[in-house]
Amino acid sequence: MNKKNIRAVTGAFGYSGKYIARRLLDRGHEVITLTNSPNRSNPFGEKVRAFPFYFDEPGKLAETLEGVSVLYNTYWVRFNHKMFTHADTVKNSIRMFNAAKKAGVERIVHISITNPSLDSHLEYFNGKAQLEEALKETGISYAVLRPTVLFGKEDILVNNIAWALRHLPVMGVFGSGKYRLQPIYVDDLALLAVEEGEKRENVIIDAIGPETFTYKELIRTIAAIIGKKRLILPVPPLVGYITGKLIGKLVGDVTITREEIEGLMGDLLYVDAPPAGKTKLTDWAKEHADTLGKKYTSEMARRKDRDSEYNCN
């Protein structure tokens, strides 16, 4: 790896990373991936070589990134668990940024979140803010993309809302349900990431889709699209959390966390900005109405099974 034309994508066998890698390959770039799942089914065959993250071996991590001109970072975790934590993810990401600097990487395209804040007591939003600051401190040219909710075939949130609508007679929303979301199609995010990788000016972009929903509207919209009439009731956040936890035990997953509920209700998945994506969730959901939510998508199953390709609904 001595030519400065390689693109590195974290998690190219996962969700958003897979779409970024595909876009890069379509443009004729040589692509490698850094992954915790080097044995996972490779949808790209020999076109994308896989390397472990080597977080505990900074020198080896830097060596892996030699010859890479742009690093696309999607590495993150949704919640704290005994197998992974936000704190470890922040620490590992900073190690990767430093390794990228040592290797001479020219630009990092980093996937963050809307409304990150060092003052936030929510580890998700605080951790994302820490990483944005750490990236700036490296001196490497950067593009920070701040999406809210992603949707696509491998999606979890939208798919599992549809799954719940198919299986439960009543749907609950936390409190009023008036807090907002601006979902972006995963391939729109990938296109934006690849385009920003070609530039060198430092930018921060709110990567939101063209539609804004309240949480209640989102549920009502998905229900209508998949043809399920359901009573949607406001419930106290604690009741919603306990219900989600019970469902999680039944399906062997973490369906919702207290922090996610607080972030939602705090309107942290909304920004007043122009859309960066063009694909409407409503159009995509109508196209996939027959399969959307037919199968539950498990976050923990993906974390535990490091060999199988992500299931697509």
N, C-alpha and C positions, 0 to 999 in steps of 0.2 A: 504494500500500500504506500506508494510514493508519489502518486499523482494527486493533485489537489482538485479532483473532480468527483470524489465519492460523496454520497449522501448517507448519513446514518439516521436511522429512525428507531426510537425506542418502541418496543412492543409491536413490531410489524405483523406478528401472528395473532394479535388481539383485535381490538375494536378500531379506534380512530387511527392507530398506527398503520393498520392494514390499508386503509383508504389512502393515507399519505404515501405509503410505499407504492401503491398501484399508480397513483398520479405521477410519481417520480419516474417509475419505469416507463410509463407511457411517453414521457418526455425524453427518454433515452439515457437517463442517468444510471450510473452504477450505484447500487443500493446495498447497504449492510444493515443488520438490525442488532440492537442490544436488547437482551431479553432474559427474564427469569425462567423462561420456558424454552430452552434451546431444542428440546425434543418434541415440542408441539408440532402437529401436522403443519407443514409449510405449504401454504397455498400458492407460492411463487416458484416452487421447485428450486432449481439451481440459480435462478435469477437473483435471489436474496440470500446472502450468507448470514448465518446466525452466530452471535458471540455472547457469552455470559456477560453480565454487568461488571463483574470483578470489583464490586464496591470495596471489598476488603483488601484489594491489591491495586492501589492507585496507579502504580507504575505500569501494570499490565493493562489497566483501563485506558491509560493515555496511549499506550502502544497500539491498542485496538483502534483508537481514533486517529492514528497517524494517516495522513492522506485524505482525511475527511474535510470537506470545505464547509458543509452545513450539517448541523445536528438538529433534528426535530425531536423535541422532548415531550412525550405524552405520559411519562412515568408518574404515577400517583396512586393513592389508595382512597377508597370512598369513606372508610370508617376505621376506627381502631379495633384491633382483634389480637388475640394471643399470637397469631402468626405474623402480624404486620401492624405497624402503627404510623400515624402521621409524623411523629417525631423522627422515626427511623427513615421515613421517606424523604423528609427535609434534609436530614444529614447525608443520605445517599445521593440525593440530587446535587447538593453542593459539591460533593466529591466528584461527581460527573462533570459539573461545570469547570472545576479546577483542572481535571484531567483534560478536558477539551481545550482549555487555555494552554496547557503544557504541550498538547499535540499540535497546536497551531490552527485549530478550527477557526474559520473566518466569521461564522455567523451561527447563532442559535435561535431557532424558532421554538418558543416555549408556550405550551398550553396551560393557561392559568384558569381563573374563574372570575365572574363579575363581582365587583365590590370586595376585593381582597383588602384586608386592613391589619396592620400590626397591632392596632388597639382592640381587635376583636377577641372575645373570649372563646369563640368557636374555632377549634383547632384547624378545621378545614380552611377557613378563610384567612386565619392568621398564618398558617403554614404556607399558603399560596403567596401571601404578601412577603413572607421571609424569603421565599425563592426568587421573587421578582427583584428584591433588593440585592440578593446574592449574585444574581445574574448581572445586574448593572455594575456591581463592584468588580467583576472579572475584566471589564474593559472590552469584552468581545461584542461585536455588533449583534444587536438582538431585535427580534420582533416578538412581542408578548401578545398572545391572542387570548381573549377572555370570553369564553362561551358560557352559556347558562346550562341548558339541558340539550343533550344530543339525541337525535332520533335516527333510526336506520334499522336494517335487518337484524343486527346484533344488539340492539338497544335493550335496556333493562326497564327503565321507568315507564315509558309509554306502553311497551309490551305488557308489563305486569299490571298496569292500570286496566288494560283491555282484558287481561286474564281474570282479574278480580270482577270486572263487570260481567264476564261470561259465567262466573261461578257463584257470585254472591247476590242475594235478592235486594240488598240495600248497600249503598256506598256512603261512607262517611268522609267528611272533609274536616280538617283541623280548624276549629273556630269558624269564622265567616267564610273562608275560602276565597276571599277577595284579593289575596296577595297574588303577584303576577309572575309569569314565566314567559320566556321568549325562545322557544326551541329552535335549534339550528340543525339542518340535515348534515350528517356526518361527512358526506362527500363534499358539501359546500365548505365545511371547515377545512377539509383536506386540500381543496383547491386554493383556498385563501392561504393556508400554510405554505404550500409549494410556491405560490406567487411571491409571498413575502420572503421566502428563502433566496430568491433571485436578487433581492435588493440588499442594500447595506446601511441604510439610514435606520436609526433606532426608532421604533414605533410601539405604541400600545393600542390595541384595537379591541373594542367590544364586539366580539364575534357572535352576534345574535341573528336570529332568523327574521323573516318578514312579518310574522304574526305574533301578536301578544295576547295571551290568555290569562284570565284569573284561573286559579287552580280549579275552582268549581266549574268554570267554563270549559277547561281542558277535559275534565271528566265527562261533562255533558256532551261535548263534541265527539269524543271517542265513542261514547255509548251510542250516539246517533249513527255514527259511521258504521259500527259493527252490528247495528240493529238490535240493541239491547236497551229496553226502557227500564230505568232503575230510579228508585227514590234516592235522592242525594240529600243527606242530612248533616247539619253541623254537629260536631262532637267536640268536647273538651280535648285539648292536645294530649293530656295524659291518657284519656280513654282511647284515643286514636293510636297512641304509641303502644299501649297494652294490647290492643286488638292486632296491630301489626306484628307485635312480638309473638302472639299466639299463632298467627298465620305463618310466621317465620318458622316456628317449631314444627308445624305440620309439613312444610315444604323443605325443611332443612336449610334455611337461608336467613339472612338479615334483611328484612324487607324495608325497614325504616329505622332511623335512629333519632334520639332526642335532638341532637345537633341539626340533623337534616330538617326536622320539623321546625325548629327555631329559625333556621336560615330561610326556609320557605316563608314562614309567617312574618319574618322581618323584611320581606320584599327584597332579599339580597340576590335573587335571580331575575332582577329587572334593572334595566338602565335606560335612561333617556338618550338614545343614540340611534343613528340610522342603521338599518339592517346591513349585515355583511354577507348574508346568504340570500339566495333567491327562491329556494324550494320551500313551498308551504307544507306544513305538517298536515293540514287538512287534505291536500292533494295526494300526498304520499300515503296517508292512512287509507284513503278511499281506494287507492291502487292495490293496497295490501289488506283490504278489509276481510277477505276470506281466511287469511292465516294469522292476522294480528291477534295476539293473545290466546291462540289455540293451545300453546304450550307455555308453561311458566319458565322464565329465564332466571337461573340461579347465579348470583354473584359468587357465593361460596363454592359452588360446583366448579366454576371456572378457576377459582383460586387453588382448589385442591387437585383438580385434574390438569396436570401440566403437559399432557400429551395430545389430547383431542382438540380438534379445531372447534372454534366457537360455534355454538348452535345458531342457526338462522331461522327466524320465524317468518 
